Amino acid sequence: MAKRAAFLGRLCVVIQMAKILVADDEQLIRQLVCDFLENAGHETLSAPDGDAALELFSENPDTALLILDIMMPGLDGWALTREIRKQSDVPIILLSARGQEFDQLTGFEAGADEYVTKPFSPVVLVKRVEALLRRRTADTASAAATYWGLSVDETAHEVKIDGELVALTLKEYNILIKLLSSIGRVYNREQLLDDVWGFDYFGDTRTVDSHVARLRTKLGAWGAAHLKTVYGVGYKIQESDHA
């Protein structure tokens, strides 16, 4: 119990010290989000457009999470997310007044972890931020496990194939961990939505399909051999193509 309390204490410190980059061309919204995050104990960086946000991110590699408006001058939120994903799997929340399914799917395809539609509750946004940070920083105290050449170190939050690091988004990583938790078991889309996105997520199950497809591509030959679609049911990890 004492060890668990000490761990939770360390986790709270990590979350309070998190540096969060907020990019929105609407100064009032940007300031509102920053104020609520700072009141919750976070450090914030502020950018009025996508180009400035990308520069700030490059200058602050310890940034723990990004909140990006979609409709910004220069690089929009979608394009900025794609640029960030070329170099980092840092959690990204997209903000937008565009709530259509296509817009949300485009955001997830770009690599976003969450999509929040305007108008939104700043209090709820802060809770979403902290939920992402907890998932990101929680120390599982587990050693790296290896699956046919793929190594997962949950303590370091790293996935490697034959020693080469694979850059995954938080959602992709959590999907992989879930599937690896029970080799051979098929998880349907609803189960993955509940476990990875949370019970309060009301998006389309096709979001799972796009994330799994991107995960399989990033895993290359390993993904083709071991991450399988069970048509009409869901997804599973299996030992080989012939298992």
C-alpha positions as CSV (number, residue, x, y, z in Angstrom):
1,M,0.0,0.0,0.0
2,A,2.8,2.4,0.9
3,K,4.6,1.7,-2.4
4,R,1.3,2.3,-4.3
5,A,0.8,5.6,-2.5
6,A,4.3,6.7,-3.3
7,F,3.8,5.8,-6.9
8,L,0.6,7.7,-7.2
9,G,2.3,10.6,-5.6
10,R,5.1,10.5,-8.2
11,L,2.5,10.2,-10.9
12,C,0.7,13.3,-9.7
13,V,3.9,15.3,-9.7
14,V,4.6,14.2,-13.3
15,I,1.2,15.3,-14.4
16,Q,1.4,18.7,-12.6
17,M,4.8,19.4,-14.2
18,A,3.6,18.5,-17.7
19,K,4.4,21.0,-20.4
20,I,1.4,21.4,-22.8
21,L,1.4,23.3,-26.1
22,V,-1.8,25.0,-27.1
23,A,-2.2,26.3,-30.7
24,D,-5.3,28.2,-31.8
25,D,-5.7,31.4,-33.9
26,E,-8.5,32.6,-31.6
27,Q,-6.7,34.4,-28.8
28,L,-9.5,34.2,-26.3
29,I,-9.9,30.4,-26.7
30,R,-6.2,29.9,-26.6
31,Q,-5.9,32.0,-23.4
32,L,-8.9,30.3,-21.8
33,V,-7.4,26.8,-22.4
34,C,-4.0,27.9,-21.1
35,D,-5.6,29.5,-18.0
36,F,-7.5,26.3,-17.1
37,L,-4.4,24.2,-17.6
38,E,-2.2,26.4,-15.5
39,N,-4.8,26.5,-12.8
40,A,-4.6,22.7,-12.8
41,G,-0.9,22.8,-12.3
42,H,0.4,22.5,-15.8
43,E,3.0,24.6,-17.7
44,T,1.7,25.9,-21.1
45,L,3.2,27.1,-24.4
46,S,1.0,29.2,-26.6
47,A,1.0,29.6,-30.4
48,P,-1.3,31.6,-32.7
49,D,-0.9,29.3,-35.8
50,G,0.5,26.0,-37.0
51,D,3.8,27.2,-38.1
52,A,4.6,28.9,-34.8
53,A,3.4,25.7,-33.0
54,L,5.7,23.5,-35.0
55,E,8.6,25.8,-34.1
56,L,7.7,25.9,-30.4
57,F,7.5,22.1,-30.4
58,S,10.9,21.8,-32.0
59,E,12.4,24.1,-29.4
60,N,10.7,22.3,-26.5
61,P,11.3,18.5,-26.9
62,D,10.0,17.9,-23.4
63,T,6.4,18.9,-24.4
64,A,4.1,16.3,-23.0
65,L,1.0,17.0,-25.0
66,L,-0.4,19.2,-27.7
67,I,-3.8,20.8,-28.1
68,L,-4.3,22.0,-31.7
69,D,-7.1,23.9,-33.4
70,I,-7.8,22.5,-36.8
71,M,-8.6,25.7,-38.7
72,M,-5.4,27.8,-38.3
73,P,-3.4,30.0,-40.7
74,G,-0.3,28.3,-42.3
75,L,-0.2,24.7,-41.2
76,D,-3.8,23.7,-40.1
77,G,-4.3,21.2,-37.3
78,W,-4.4,18.2,-39.6
79,A,-1.2,19.1,-41.4
80,L,0.5,20.0,-38.1
81,T,-0.4,16.7,-36.6
82,R,1.1,14.8,-39.6
83,E,4.3,16.8,-39.2
84,I,4.5,16.1,-35.5
85,R,3.9,12.4,-36.1
86,K,7.0,12.3,-38.3
87,Q,9.1,12.9,-35.2
88,S,7.1,12.1,-32.1
89,D,4.3,10.0,-30.6
90,V,3.4,12.7,-28.1
91,P,-0.4,12.8,-27.4
92,I,-2.4,15.2,-29.5
93,I,-5.9,16.6,-28.9
94,L,-7.6,18.3,-31.9
95,L,-10.1,21.2,-31.3
96,S,-12.6,22.1,-34.0
97,A,-16.0,23.6,-34.6
98,R,-16.3,21.0,-37.3
99,G,-18.0,18.0,-35.8
100,Q,-18.8,16.0,-38.8
101,E,-17.7,12.3,-38.9
102,F,-15.4,13.0,-41.9
103,D,-13.6,15.7,-40.0
104,Q,-13.1,13.5,-36.9
105,L,-11.9,10.5,-39.0
106,T,-9.5,12.8,-40.9
107,G,-8.1,13.9,-37.5
108,F,-7.6,10.4,-36.3
109,E,-6.1,9.4,-39.7
110,A,-3.6,12.2,-39.2
111,G,-2.5,10.7,-35.9
112,A,-4.6,12.6,-33.3
113,D,-5.4,10.8,-30.0
114,E,-8.5,12.8,-29.1
115,Y,-11.0,15.1,-31.0
116,V,-12.9,17.7,-29.1
117,T,-15.7,19.7,-30.8
118,K,-16.3,23.4,-30.0
119,P,-17.9,24.7,-27.9
120,F,-16.4,22.6,-25.2
121,S,-16.1,22.6,-21.4
122,P,-12.6,23.7,-20.4
123,V,-13.0,21.6,-17.2
124,V,-13.7,18.5,-19.2
125,L,-10.9,19.3,-21.6
126,V,-8.4,19.4,-18.7
127,K,-9.7,16.0,-17.5
128,R,-9.1,14.6,-21.0
129,V,-5.6,16.0,-20.9
130,E,-4.9,14.4,-17.6
131,A,-6.4,11.1,-18.6
132,L,-4.0,11.0,-21.6
133,L,-1.1,12.0,-19.4
134,R,-1.8,9.3,-16.9
135,R,-1.9,6.7,-19.6
136,R,1.3,8.0,-21.0
137,T,3.3,8.3,-17.8
138,A,2.0,5.4,-15.6
139,D,4.9,3.2,-14.7
140,T,3.8,-0.4,-15.1
141,A,7.1,-1.6,-13.6
142,S,7.1,-4.4,-16.1
143,A,10.2,-5.7,-18.0
144,A,10.3,-5.7,-21.8
145,A,8.5,-8.6,-23.4
146,T,9.4,-10.0,-26.8
147,Y,7.0,-11.5,-29.3
148,W,8.7,-13.1,-32.4
149,G,11.1,-10.2,-32.8
150,L,8.8,-7.4,-31.5
151,S,9.9,-6.0,-28.1
152,V,7.5,-4.0,-25.9
153,D,8.9,-2.1,-22.9
154,E,5.9,-0.7,-21.1
155,T,8.1,1.1,-18.5
156,A,9.9,3.1,-21.3
157,H,6.7,3.1,-23.5
158,E,8.8,1.7,-26.4
159,V,8.1,-0.8,-29.2
160,K,11.0,-2.2,-31.2
161,I,11.3,-4.7,-34.0
162,D,14.6,-6.4,-34.3
163,G,16.1,-3.6,-32.2
164,E,14.7,-0.8,-34.3
165,L,12.3,1.7,-32.6
166,V,8.8,1.9,-34.0
167,A,7.1,5.3,-33.5
168,L,3.5,4.8,-32.5
169,T,0.8,7.2,-31.4
170,L,-0.7,6.6,-27.9
171,K,-3.8,5.0,-29.4
172,E,-1.8,2.7,-31.7
173,Y,0.4,1.7,-28.8
174,N,-2.6,1.0,-26.5
175,I,-4.3,-1.1,-29.2
176,L,-1.1,-3.1,-29.6
177,I,-0.8,-3.7,-25.9
178,K,-4.4,-4.8,-25.6
179,L,-4.1,-7.3,-28.5
180,L,-0.8,-8.6,-27.1
181,S,-2.4,-9.1,-23.6
182,S,-4.1,-12.2,-24.9
183,I,-2.4,-13.8,-27.9
184,G,-4.9,-15.5,-30.2
185,R,-8.0,-13.8,-28.7
186,V,-10.1,-11.8,-31.0
187,Y,-11.1,-8.3,-29.8
188,N,-14.1,-6.7,-31.5
189,R,-14.2,-3.0,-32.4
190,E,-16.5,-2.2,-29.5
191,Q,-14.1,-3.8,-27.0
192,L,-11.2,-1.9,-28.4
193,L,-13.2,1.4,-28.3
194,D,-14.1,0.9,-24.7
195,D,-10.6,-0.1,-23.6
196,V,-8.6,2.4,-25.6
197,W,-10.9,5.3,-26.2
198,G,-13.0,5.0,-23.0
199,F,-16.6,4.2,-22.3
200,D,-17.6,7.8,-22.8
201,Y,-16.4,7.8,-26.5
202,F,-19.3,7.9,-28.9
203,G,-17.4,7.9,-32.3
204,D,-17.8,5.5,-35.1
205,T,-16.2,2.0,-34.8
206,R,-14.5,2.7,-38.1
207,T,-12.0,4.8,-36.1
208,V,-10.7,1.5,-34.8
209,D,-10.2,0.2,-38.3
210,S,-8.2,3.2,-39.4
211,H,-5.9,3.0,-36.3
212,V,-5.3,-0.7,-36.7
213,A,-4.5,-0.3,-40.4
214,R,-2.0,2.4,-39.6
215,L,-0.6,0.3,-36.8
216,R,-0.2,-2.7,-39.1
217,T,1.6,-0.6,-41.7
218,K,4.0,0.8,-39.1
219,L,4.8,-2.7,-37.9
220,G,5.7,-3.7,-41.5
221,A,6.4,-7.4,-42.1
222,W,5.7,-8.2,-38.4
223,G,2.3,-6.6,-38.6
224,A,1.4,-8.4,-41.8
225,A,2.4,-11.8,-40.3
226,H,0.9,-11.4,-36.8
227,L,-1.7,-8.6,-36.6
228,K,-4.8,-10.3,-38.2
229,T,-8.2,-9.1,-39.1
230,V,-11.0,-11.6,-38.4
231,Y,-13.6,-10.4,-40.9
232,G,-16.9,-9.6,-39.4
233,V,-15.5,-9.9,-35.8
234,G,-12.4,-7.9,-35.0
235,Y,-8.7,-8.2,-34.6
236,K,-6.1,-10.4,-33.0
237,I,-2.4,-11.1,-32.6
238,Q,-1.4,-14.6,-33.7
239,E,1.8,-16.6,-33.7
240,S,2.2,-16.7,-37.5
241,D,0.3,-16.7,-40.7
242,H,-0.3,-20.4,-40.3
243,A,-1.3,-20.4,-36.6
